Amino acid sequence: MLIPHDTRIALDTVVDLVNTAPESGTSDETGDRLASVEDLYGFVRDHNISGVNALGDPDLRAVLRVRSRFADVFAAPDTRAAADLINRLVAAAGTTPQLTDHDGYDWHVHYFAPGASVADHLAADCGMALAFMVVAGEQERLRRCEAPDCGHAFVDLSRNRSRRYCDSRTCGNRLHVAAYRARRKEAAG
């Protein structure tokens, strides 16, 4: 599956946003990782979200609402439900597609209106990235980790759509090691 650079960045951003919620993390993570305006500033900085100026509590509340709607997309039971959720998110953001090249990036499309809030920026750009997945018939690639104590969101970009864990080095290996030890214990006993 060929995914343009800007769409891939938006998919990574939406996954990271959804995974800031306390219910999406592993059991050793505590609380909401987007609990304050300072956390929001960090998220904006870490994801190089352009055009964001001063942020306040209203911005944080709006981003948390958008995050919840994105989480609903990852939990959607079918394509029609995901499409409905994405359509509502993108429409509410007041999308205004425009070509741009900035900050060393080649030409790409921004879907948010100039001067949009950070919540509308995320809803428009990330919502359109999710829309492209649905249009490509790839909604099933929007997944949650199958590790029992995880639940992180991820986009399965494997060739055969077989990825089961958010991170094979942590969740995947941990479960494989646990299964191996259980088999050895059973064989020894």
N, C-alpha and C positions, 0 to 999 in steps of 0.2 A: 504494500500500500504506500503510495507516494503522498507524503504530507508536506506542504510548503513550510518553510522555516517559521513564518509568523504564526501559522496555525499550530505548529508543534510547541512553540513558546506559550501560546494561549492554553493549549491542553495541559502542559506542565504547570502553568499557573493555576488553572482551575483544580487540578488534582491537589496541589499544595494548599490551596485555599480550603477545599473540603476537608483535608487532613489536619487542619488546625482545630477542628471541632473536637471536644473531649470524647465524644462517643465514637470517633473514628480511629483513635489511637490505640496503641498496645497497652496492656495492663500496667506497665511501668511508667507510662506518661501520666502526669497529673494535670487535670484541668484544661481549660481552653487556652490555646496558644495564640489567640487573638482576643485577649481580654481587656486590652487597654488601647488608648490612642497611640501610645508608644509602640505597642506591638504592631499596630496597623502601619505606622511609619516604617518599622523594620520590614514588614511584608512588602510594602511599596518599594523600598530601597533594594531588598534582596531580589525582587523580580523586575527591576528596572522599569517600573510603570511610569510612563512619560506623562508630562502635563499635570502632575499632582502638586498642588501648592499646600496651603495650610489645611490641616485636618483637625476635626474636633469630634466630640461625642456623637453628634448626628451622623457624621460619616461612618463612624464605627458601627452604630446601630444599623445603618443602611447596608453596609458590607456584610454584617452578620445575617441579615435577611436574605441577601443574595446568596451567601454561602449555604444557607438552609435550602434554598431552591435548587442550587446546584447539587446538593446531596440528594434531593428528591429525584433528580435526573439519573444519578447513578443507581438509585433504587427502583427506577421505573420498571414495571413488569413487562412492558413491550414497547415497540417502536412508536406506536401511536401515542402512548402515554408520555414517552420521552419527548416526542415532537411537540405535543401540547404544552408541556412545561417549558421547553426551550422557546417556543413561540411567544408565550406570555412574558418570559424574562426579557427577551430581546425587544419586544414591542414596548415594554415599560421603560426600557433604557433610552428609547428615542434614537434608534440607530441612524447614523448619517455616514454611509461609506465614503471614504476618501483615500486616494493614493497618497503615500508619503514616503520619504526617505530621510531618516534622521539618525543621529547618534551612531553613525557607522553602519547602519543597516541599509541594505539595498531596498528597492521599491517593495512596498507591502501595503496592505489595506488596514486602515483603522476604521472601526465601525461605530465608534462613539463620537458624539458631537464635540466640536471644539469647546473647551471650557466645561466639559461634563464632570460630574462628581466622580470620585474614585469608584463608587458602587456602580454607577452607570457605565463607566469605563470597563469594569470587570464584567458586568452583565452583558454588554454589547460584544466585546472582543472574545471573551471566553464562551459566551452563548453561541456566537457564530461558529467558533471552532467545534463545539459540540454539534451544532446543526450540520456542519460538513460531514461529521461522522455518521449522522443519521442518513443524510442524503446519499452517502457512499454505501449504505446498507451495512454499516459497521457498528451499530449501536451496542451490539453484544460485547464489543471490545471495552466498553465502559464498565469496569468491574470493581468489586470489593475483594480484598484479600481473603482467602479461604482459611487462613490460620485461625484457630478457634479464639485466640486472645488478641486478635488484631482488628481487622475490619477497615484498614486503610483503603482509600480509593486509588485506582490506577487505571491507565489505559493500556490494554494488552496490544502491543504492536508486534508481537511475535508473528512469524510467517504463517503458522498453522493455528493461530488463536488458542494456544494451549497453556498460556501462563496462568498460574493459579495463585501466586503470592505476590504481594507488593514488592518484595525484595527477596530474591532467591538466596542471597547471602545471609539474611537474618531469618526471616520467617520460614523460608523453604528449608534451609540447612537445619534449623532448630527442630522442625518437625521430622525431617529425615533421620537426624541423630536420635531423637526420642523413639522413633519407630524401630531403629536398629537396636537400641538398648533394650527395648521391650522384647524384641525377638530373641536377643541373646539371653536375657533373663529367663524367658520361657524355655529355651533350649537347655539351659543349665539346670533349671528346676524340674 
